[in-house]
């Protein structure tokens, strides 16, 4: 009896939705890592004038 009920259920839609969700999560984590690696460092030419500006 239980085998006939399990056979009537289709897993395809759930698997597709989980796959799309996993792909979106991986993409968002990749974008976040990309933003973190492209952050401004101390050697930025725009910041050199601000750090070494003395009025003496």
C-alpha positions, 0 to 999 in steps of 0.5 A: 500500500505505501509503495503505491502512494510513494510512486504517485509522488513526483520529486522533479519539481522539488529537486529543480527548486532546490537546485535553483536555490543552491545556484543562487546561494553559490552565486551570491557567495561568489559575488560577496567574496569578489567584493571583499577581495576588491576592497580598497587597500592602503596603497590607493593613490587617492588616499596618499594625499590625505594621509601625508598632508601636513600644513607645517 
